[in-house]
Structure formats: C-alpha cells, structure tokens
Amino acid sequence: MNSNELPQNARIGRTALRVNDLSELTEFYRDIVGLSVLRQSDARTVLGAAGTPLLVLEGAEDALERHQSSTGLFHNAFRVPSREALGDALARIREHWQLGGASDHGVSEALYLTDPEGNGIEIYRDYPREGWPRSEDGRIQMGTYPLDLEAVEAAATGDSGLPPETDLGHVHLEVSSLETFDDFYVDTLGFAVQTEMPAALFVGAGGYHHHIGANTWNHRTGPVSGRGLSWFELLVPERAALEAIQDRLEASDVPFTETDGGLVVRDPDEIEVRIRVETDR
C-alpha cells in the first residue's frame, strides 16, 4: 500500500441530509428504506440499523430547493448482506413507492429510488469480492447490466426492515470537476482509484470497489447548497491514520477544523467531510 493511502478498514460512517419536511422524510426512510429510528427530536432524526447510526436528517424548513447547478448528492448507498434482504427492500419499494431503476454492476446488485425531496438512494448487495471482474492491470471493472428482478423478488423473506448488518457502503457525489475530486479524495485524503467510467470516477480504500463515487453527468458547476447533502463521515481505524490525513491536509494547504471527534474539512465543491477514528464518539 502507498504510504499516503487510507488503511484497509477505512470506510464511510454516517451521512446527513438537510430536509424541509422532517416528519415525512423520517417516515419514508423508516417504512420504505427500512432503517430504524434511533433518536428523534423536533429538529433532527437519526436512523440506522442494529443501533448503529447511518443517516441523520436535519430539519430545515426554510432551506431552499437545491439549485440545478449545485453539486452535492447523487445517492446514498445502503449495503445489505444478502439477496434476501435486497428482495425485501424491493417488496417494500414496490408496495409503497416507485422503483427508479435496477442494475447488475458486476460487483453488486442494486436498486435505485428517490426520496420525497429528490435525494437519490441506492440499496445494494455485493457479490463475493473474489468474483469481482478485473482488468489486466488489476483494476476493478464495474459495468451496468440488467438486473434479474424476478430472482431478487423471489428471494424476499417478508422482513419489514433492513438487517442488522446493513451499513452505508458508499456515497456517490455530483461534482464540478473530476480532476479536483481526484486531487482532494485521492492525493490528499488517501483513497485509491478503483475504476473509471465516462465522466465518472470511483475511489475506495482497502481494495473496495468504491466508498465514494463522483460524476459530472449533469454538468453541475456551483458549490453544494440548499436542501440535500449536509455532510458525510469518513471513519479510519486508528489515530495514526487520522494524523496522517491531517499532515496531508496541511501539506496541501487545505483548511480544516479540529474537533473533539476528529477533523472537519470541505472538498473543492464545499461538501463537508467529517473524519474521525471509528472507535471515537
């Protein structure tokens, strides 16, 4: 591993959305996505699986709709452990909402939908890592192929929620420049490029197909603003990794704030990234 790369067990922690209708969005992520409500107040809801927080909804009744030029969220991706869990998610979506799309990516099976305020969602399950297709140079080869929805549907067990093993597998961003995305997330934070597609880049730690995706498909040019993505979290397994990131931020003259929980930094599109050691709270 390159000394500047993130450690093997680095991963995405929580993600946060700025929403107008906190009650409606809470019900949506509970009843259709299948997350459990862990904490709730008039201004904030925390949802997750098996007591682990994955999604924070921040009530902001006055927040403007995201401008069509603003960068930000393409989708949050909740990873389930099995095709059975994916089948249960498909059943909930078909019964209560609308499926926006479905794909076999060679490395995973994925369902897509959009929440009531326009935030993209992926629910997916990985194929075994040893079977992921790779090019001659070792890079992961992701594709977009039709998903056998009948097989996914047939695997459903009738479970009304996401299983305890569910996590936030990745976050996919709409960015203004793949070059500046690469400079920040690869050269400074320490992710490694896993695969590229037309106008899209996918980076991960520890050989994972991607913890963060980025695309310029919709030609967004402005900084993140309005409703939608508020921040997301990068977890590292030990303090030495956090200190190494801090050193790279300082060397690159990237401003950051030290907090009790770790570091807070904004990427080139002003998306807030919170970085902390996984065992710290």
ABEGO torsion letter per residue (X at the ends): XBAABBBAABBBBBBBBBBABAAAAAAAAAAAAGBBBABBBAABBBBBBGGBBABBBBBBAABBBBBAABBEBABBBBBBABAAAAAAAAAAAAAABBBAEBBBAGABBBBBBBBAAGBBBBBBBBBBAAABBBBAAGBBBBBBBBBBAAAAAAABAGBABBBAABBBABBBBBBABAAAAAAAAAAAAGBBBABBBBGBBBBBBGGBABABBBBAAAGBABBBBEBEBABBBBBBABAAAAAAAAAAAAAAGBBBBBBAAEBBBBBAAGBBBBBBBAABX
